[in-house]
Amino acid sequence: MQEGSLKNALGSMYRYYLGYRSPIGNHLRSFILGRGVEGDSLLGCLLFAFAVNKLDCRDRWIGWTVRQREKHLRLVINNTRFLVFPWVRVKNLASKALSLAAHRVAPDWLAHFGLYPVLMETFVDTERFAGTCYKAANWSCIGHTTGRNGSDKRAEKSPKAVFVHPLHAEYRQVLTQNRLWLKPGKRRVEQVGGKETRLPRRPR
């Protein structure tokens, strides 16, 4: 990857309509690369970080208690940024990138931080976007934010649609158990989405 291309890509992130600030805590940045006769080219990027602490529609949808959320929230990650660069014109690129990320992000997160996330979430500003690429990549819309930003009592400009995507076949059982999820040791093999994927062992 050429240095100039990387600088242009990072510049696009900073000009992204939501802006860009270095995330706090564990996070992963992923770049979308296209392969051509002249080498790799940058097509876009994704950023994953920890999930928001409290989200009414998500918490109702999972069905966990406050205590369970406190124990297992770190097993939920947030796709905080997703950008296909404005000069790129590739059909279905966004949904394909999200599908590939769904297969990669959990083992990558495990390798970097020792945790295997079981669920992803993201927010879509429906005044700007329809969330089409998330729907095409099998994400589900489960509700909307309340129009408030965390504990801040000031209203947001607009509520956001909340989309989720499971990363583990038993994500709800994991998130609603009353004991801590075991750190992965020996990992079992399951069929997930038609592909063989190594997953953490079941909790005892």
Contacts in CASP RR format, 6 or more apart in sequence:
PFRMAT RR
TARGET T0000
AUTHOR 0000-0000-0000
METHOD contacts of the structure
MODEL  1
MQEGSLKNALGSMYRYYLGYRSPIGNHLRSFILGRGVEGDSLLGCLLFAF
AVNKLDCRDRWIGWTVRQREKHLRLVINNTRFLVFPWVRVKNLASKALSL
AAHRVAPDWLAHFGLYPVLMETFVDTERFAGTCYKAANWSCIGHTTGRNG
SDKRAEKSPKAVFVHPLHAEYRQVLTQNRLWLKPGKRRVEQVGGKETRLP
RRPR
1 31 0 8 1.000
1 33 0 8 1.000
1 40 0 8 1.000
1 42 0 8 1.000
5 41 0 8 1.000
5 42 0 8 1.000
6 42 0 8 1.000
8 42 0 8 1.000
9 31 0 8 1.000
9 42 0 8 1.000
9 44 0 8 1.000
9 45 0 8 1.000
9 85 0 8 1.000
12 44 0 8 1.000
12 83 0 8 1.000
12 85 0 8 1.000
12 86 0 8 1.000
13 19 0 8 1.000
13 20 0 8 1.000
13 45 0 8 1.000
13 81 0 8 1.000
13 83 0 8 1.000
14 20 0 8 1.000
16 81 0 8 1.000
16 83 0 8 1.000
17 128 0 8 1.000
18 81 0 8 1.000
20 81 0 8 1.000
23 47 0 8 1.000
23 49 0 8 1.000
23 80 0 8 1.000
24 49 0 8 1.000
25 49 0 8 1.000
25 50 0 8 1.000
26 49 0 8 1.000
26 50 0 8 1.000
26 109 0 8 1.000
26 112 0 8 1.000
26 113 0 8 1.000
27 47 0 8 1.000
27 48 0 8 1.000
27 49 0 8 1.000
27 50 0 8 1.000
27 80 0 8 1.000
28 47 0 8 1.000
28 48 0 8 1.000
28 49 0 8 1.000
28 105 0 8 1.000
28 108 0 8 1.000
28 109 0 8 1.000
28 112 0 8 1.000
29 45 0 8 1.000
29 46 0 8 1.000
29 47 0 8 1.000
30 45 0 8 1.000
30 46 0 8 1.000
30 47 0 8 1.000
30 48 0 8 1.000
30 101 0 8 1.000
30 104 0 8 1.000
30 105 0 8 1.000
30 108 0 8 1.000
31 42 0 8 1.000
31 44 0 8 1.000
31 45 0 8 1.000
32 42 0 8 1.000
32 43 0 8 1.000
32 44 0 8 1.000
32 45 0 8 1.000
32 46 0 8 1.000
32 84 0 8 1.000
32 93 0 8 1.000
32 97 0 8 1.000
33 40 0 8 1.000
33 41 0 8 1.000
33 42 0 8 1.000
33 43 0 8 1.000
34 40 0 8 1.000
34 41 0 8 1.000
34 42 0 8 1.000
34 43 0 8 1.000
42 85 0 8 1.000
43 84 0 8 1.000
43 85 0 8 1.000
43 88 0 8 1.000
43 90 0 8 1.000
43 93 0 8 1.000
43 97 0 8 1.000
44 83 0 8 1.000
44 84 0 8 1.000
44 85 0 8 1.000
44 88 0 8 1.000
44 97 0 8 1.000
45 81 0 8 1.000
45 82 0 8 1.000
45 83 0 8 1.000
45 85 0 8 1.000
46 79 0 8 1.000
46 81 0 8 1.000
46 82 0 8 1.000
46 83 0 8 1.000
46 97 0 8 1.000
46 101 0 8 1.000
47 79 0 8 1.000
47 80 0 8 1.000
47 81 0 8 1.000
47 82 0 8 1.000
48 77 0 8 1.000
48 78 0 8 1.000
48 79 0 8 1.000
48 80 0 8 1.000
48 105 0 8 1.000
48 109 0 8 1.000
48 120 0 8 1.000
49 77 0 8 1.000
49 78 0 8 1.000
49 80 0 8 1.000
50 73 0 8 1.000
50 74 0 8 1.000
50 76 0 8 1.000
50 77 0 8 1.000
50 78 0 8 1.000
51 58 0 8 1.000
51 73 0 8 1.000
51 76 0 8 1.000
51 77 0 8 1.000
51 78 0 8 1.000
51 119 0 8 1.000
51 121 0 8 1.000
52 78 0 8 1.000
52 121 0 8 1.000
52 150 0 8 1.000
53 73 0 8 1.000
53 150 0 8 1.000
54 69 0 8 1.000
54 150 0 8 1.000
55 121 0 8 1.000
55 145 0 8 1.000
55 162 0 8 1.000
56 146 0 8 1.000
57 142 0 8 1.000
57 143 0 8 1.000
57 144 0 8 1.000
57 145 0 8 1.000
57 162 0 8 1.000
58 121 0 8 1.000
58 142 0 8 1.000
58 162 0 8 1.000
58 164 0 8 1.000
59 69 0 8 1.000
61 142 0 8 1.000
61 143 0 8 1.000
61 164 0 8 1.000
62 69 0 8 1.000
62 119 0 8 1.000
62 172 0 8 1.000
62 175 0 8 1.000
62 176 0 8 1.000
63 172 0 8 1.000
63 176 0 8 1.000
64 72 0 8 1.000
64 175 0 8 1.000
64 176 0 8 1.000
65 176 0 8 1.000
67 178 0 8 1.000
68 175 0 8 1.000
68 176 0 8 1.000
68 177 0 8 1.000
68 178 0 8 1.000
71 178 0 8 1.000
71 179 0 8 1.000
71 180 0 8 1.000
71 181 0 8 1.000
72 174 0 8 1.000
72 175 0 8 1.000
72 177 0 8 1.000
72 180 0 8 1.000
72 181 0 8 1.000
74 115 0 8 1.000
75 115 0 8 1.000
75 116 0 8 1.000
75 117 0 8 1.000
75 118 0 8 1.000
75 119 0 8 1.000
75 174 0 8 1.000
75 175 0 8 1.000
75 181 0 8 1.000
76 117 0 8 1.000
76 118 0 8 1.000
76 119 0 8 1.000
76 120 0 8 1.000
76 121 0 8 1.000
76 175 0 8 1.000
77 105 0 8 1.000
77 109 0 8 1.000
77 117 0 8 1.000
77 119 0 8 1.000
77 120 0 8 1.000
77 121 0 8 1.000
78 120 0 8 1.000
78 121 0 8 1.000
78 122 0 8 1.000
79 101 0 8 1.000
79 120 0 8 1.000
79 121 0 8 1.000
79 122 0 8 1.000
80 122 0 8 1.000
82 94 0 8 1.000
82 97 0 8 1.000
82 98 0 8 1.000
82 122 0 8 1.000
84 90 0 8 1.000
84 93 0 8 1.000
84 94 0 8 1.000
84 97 0 8 1.000
92 136 0 8 1.000
94 133 0 8 1.000
94 136 0 8 1.000
94 137 0 8 1.000
95 132 0 8 1.000
95 133 0 8 1.000
95 134 0 8 1.000
95 136 0 8 1.000
95 137 0 8 1.000
96 137 0 8 1.000
98 133 0 8 1.000
98 134 0 8 1.000
98 137 0 8 1.000
98 139 0 8 1.000
99 137 0 8 1.000
99 138 0 8 1.000
102 120 0 8 1.000
102 137 0 8 1.000
102 138 0 8 1.000
102 165 0 8 1.000
102 167 0 8 1.000
103 195 0 8 1.000
103 197 0 8 1.000
105 117 0 8 1.000
105 120 0 8 1.000
105 167 0 8 1.000
106 116 0 8 1.000
106 117 0 8 1.000
106 118 0 8 1.000
106 167 0 8 1.000
106 168 0 8 1.000
107 116 0 8 1.000
107 198 0 8 1.000
109 115 0 8 1.000
109 116 0 8 1.000
109 117 0 8 1.000
110 116 0 8 1.000
110 184 0 8 1.000
110 200 0 8 1.000
114 183 0 8 1.000
114 184 0 8 1.000
115 183 0 8 1.000
116 167 0 8 1.000
116 168 0 8 1.000
116 181 0 8 1.000
116 184 0 8 1.000
116 199 0 8 1.000
116 200 0 8 1.000
117 167 0 8 1.000
118 166 0 8 1.000
118 167 0 8 1.000
118 168 0 8 1.000
118 170 0 8 1.000
118 171 0 8 1.000
118 174 0 8 1.000
118 175 0 8 1.000
119 164 0 8 1.000
119 165 0 8 1.000
119 166 0 8 1.000
119 167 0 8 1.000
119 168 0 8 1.000
119 171 0 8 1.000
119 175 0 8 1.000
120 139 0 8 1.000
120 164 0 8 1.000
120 165 0 8 1.000
120 166 0 8 1.000
120 167 0 8 1.000
121 162 0 8 1.000
121 163 0 8 1.000
121 164 0 8 1.000
122 134 0 8 1.000
122 139 0 8 1.000
122 162 0 8 1.000
122 163 0 8 1.000
122 164 0 8 1.000
123 145 0 8 1.000
123 160 0 8 1.000
123 161 0 8 1.000
123 162 0 8 1.000
123 163 0 8 1.000
124 130 0 8 1.000
124 131 0 8 1.000
124 134 0 8 1.000
124 141 0 8 1.000
124 160 0 8 1.000
124 161 0 8 1.000
124 163 0 8 1.000
125 158 0 8 1.000
125 160 0 8 1.000
125 161 0 8 1.000
126 158 0 8 1.000
126 160 0 8 1.000
126 161 0 8 1.000
127 158 0 8 1.000
131 141 0 8 1.000
131 161 0 8 1.000
131 163 0 8 1.000
134 141 0 8 1.000
134 163 0 8 1.000
134 165 0 8 1.000
135 141 0 8 1.000
137 165 0 8 1.000
138 165 0 8 1.000
139 163 0 8 1.000
139 164 0 8 1.000
139 165 0 8 1.000
140 163 0 8 1.000
140 164 0 8 1.000
140 165 0 8 1.000
141 161 0 8 1.000
141 162 0 8 1.000
141 163 0 8 1.000
142 162 0 8 1.000
142 163 0 8 1.000
142 164 0 8 1.000
143 161 0 8 1.000
143 162 0 8 1.000
144 159 0 8 1.000
144 160 0 8 1.000
144 161 0 8 1.000
144 162 0 8 1.000
145 156 0 8 1.000
145 159 0 8 1.000
145 160 0 8 1.000
145 162 0 8 1.000
146 159 0 8 1.000
147 155 0 8 1.000
147 156 0 8 1.000
147 158 0 8 1.000
147 159 0 8 1.000
147 160 0 8 1.000
148 154 0 8 1.000
148 155 0 8 1.000
148 156 0 8 1.000
149 156 0 8 1.000
168 174 0 8 1.000
168 192 0 8 1.000
168 199 0 8 1.000
168 200 0 8 1.000
169 190 0 8 1.000
169 192 0 8 1.000
169 199 0 8 1.000
170 202 0 8 1.000
174 181 0 8 1.000
174 203 0 8 1.000
177 203 0 8 1.000
179 203 0 8 1.000
181 200 0 8 1.000
181 203 0 8 1.000
182 200 0 8 1.000
182 201 0 8 1.000
182 203 0 8 1.000
182 204 0 8 1.000
183 200 0 8 1.000
184 200 0 8 1.000
184 201 0 8 1.000
185 200 0 8 1.000
185 201 0 8 1.000
186 201 0 8 1.000
187 198 0 8 1.000
187 199 0 8 1.000
187 200 0 8 1.000
187 201 0 8 1.000
188 198 0 8 1.000
188 199 0 8 1.000
188 200 0 8 1.000
188 201 0 8 1.000
188 202 0 8 1.000
189 196 0 8 1.000
189 197 0 8 1.000
189 198 0 8 1.000
189 199 0 8 1.000
190 196 0 8 1.000
190 197 0 8 1.000
190 199 0 8 1.000
191 197 0 8 1.000
192 199 0 8 1.000
END
